[in-house]
Amino acid sequence: MKNSVMPQILGKLFIYIVMIFTIAVSTFPILWIMMSSFKTNKEILGNPFSLPQTISLQPYIDVFQNYNFLIYFKNSIWIAGLATLVGLFIYSLAGYIFGKFDFRGKNFIYALCTITLLVPGHAKAQPIFSIIMKLGLYDTKTGLILVYSSFGLALALFILRATFMTIPKDLDEAALIDGASFWRTFWNINLPLAKSGIATAGILMFLGSWNEYFYALILTTSSMNRTLPVALQFFDEAFSYNYTNMFAAITMVVLPGIIIYLIVQEQVQASVASTGVKG
Amino acid sequence: MNKKWSTKLWIAIFLAPTILMFLMFNLTPIVTVFVTGFTEWNGFSSPKFNGLDNYINLVSYDDTFLISLRNLFLWSAIAATLHVGFGVLVAFILYKRPFGWRVVRGTFMIPNVISVAAWAIIYKFIFNDDIGVINNFMRDIGFSDFHVKWFYESPAAFIAITLTWLFYAVIVTLIVLNELMAIPKEVHEAALLDGANGWQVTRYINLPLVKGAIGTGVILSITARIAMFEEVALTSRGGPGNDTYNIPLMLYNGIVNSEYGYANSAATVMIIIGVLVMIVVSRLFKMNEKIY
């Protein structure tokens, strides 16, 4: 009896050590940054583990007012939001076709579109930089919106095709008999039923664009068009000694993504599990 | 216009924007990368064919590229073993649904939904000598001279960069967990009837059945190392010297310095390594065979 109980207890212990460790490494860095954003520089330098003496939102107000973070925040929302909407619209159109219609070359085109997921995004940097230059969209929000909406292509198509495939074709036929046009059949009947897939694709595209750094760095230069991740780097270079404000700025960049994720975690986890991509 | 033709026209209209996006931002760039990797090109004049010069320059101009390859190899090896191993371990633990498993699954994802740039900067502060938690902790527990300048000395910089991603294997965990949950109950019942114990079920049934998912995890983890930019650019910047350099950093410098042909030869290497990794890993894990 004794011999079979000990390994079981050790097994349970090991399981909980791994679980607690997983939670700790995933949350500690962010919690530490958030906590420190409420401490003064002196407190941070004195002891990095101590709790803040007082809770004040002053660092956040400073970051917004004195360091233009309001502009960067707006830019990030505008660029990620619009890129997501544009992408969702055009990939819904294509996903509808790939999911419900048959035509010659369909599988080839679909395979070609999704296989690009395998090319590391950074590898296309120079040609995309040149294309954006040629279009006269260098250092514009429009340029970033265009590039970001293109990044969602493979993933959104993958999710949306699967969604439209589950919507019964009988509905389309009934609508056609009632005299609905091709467009109305898509917009009024299919699109509302594809809500969950659209939401999932939208969340992943938004998070991907909100967090993107590399292309924002090479495609923009003026502070007017800067997004939050790039702003963070400039802030770090210029004011790295101002820990309180730095930590407040980091918190502002990471918090929206975490909040969105916590609201819709089931969808995000399910789509990561099936596609292996996080947007 | 008859019905059939009108449907075909609608199909074309619905596909057009996506195909345009695909041509503009996927196919054209990829072809351009491959072709101009063999040219001298600064972006102003037109590209001049120069054969393998860029590739020869990559390996012979200085040792940056070779060091980048060495780092990629080491990081990939760590990713395929420790990183994926940790992700698989967590997946197998969560599969048993211990108390709190959903909380672990939920929080493990958080580092993956925030900006990698922000994450890299957070880690720069974690390893900071004055205010960072690592060095202060070491000094607090008695190593009063502990002043490792993590991102600025060798080999600490390599280790610190590795630690920014080493444990964050949630994608591996989710893929493997998904596959574990898809194993039909009958398989386990049959094994238990035959007298297998819990460990034997895990080792001889579950592990082989999720081999494909683990293979996918290995591919994704190595691909992430091939494209790793923020974790290096925002911390050590490839230093000290070029000790932690990698290919994305070379690519970025090539673009900034208008050496487009050179940049694209580095990009080509990136793409080819990615494809090779995919082929080799799928073979190793026999990923195309359906087991049950």
Interface residues (C-beta under 8 A of the other chain):
Chain A: K12 I15 Y16 V18 M19 F21 T22 I23 V25 S26 T27 P29 I30 W32 I33 I44 L45 N47 P48 F49 I90 Y91 L93 A94 Y96 I97 F101 F103 I109 L112 C113 T116 L118 V119 P120 G121 H122 A123 K124 A125 Q126 P127 I128 F129 S130 I131 L146 V147 S149 S150 F151 L153 L157 F182 W183 F186 L207 W210 N211 E212 Y213 F214 I218 L228 P229 V230 L232 Q233 D236 Y243 M246 F247 I250 V253 V254 G257 I258 I260 Y261 L262 Q265 V268 Q269 V272 A273 S274 G276 K278
Chain B: S6 T7 K8 W10 I11 F14 L15 P17 T18 I19 M21 F22 M24 F25 N26 L27 T28 P29 I30 T32 V33 T36 G43 L89 V90 I93 K96 P98 G100 W101 V103 V104 R105 G106 T107 F108 M109 I110 P111 N112 V113 I114 S115 V116 A117 A118 W119 I121 I122 Y123 K124 F125 I126 D130 I131 G132 V133 N136 F137 F167 Y168 V170 I171 L174 I175 L177 N178 T216 G217 L220 T223 I226 A227 F229 E230 L234 P248 L251 Y252 G254 I255 V256 Y260 A263 N264 A267 T268 M270 I271 G274 V275 M278
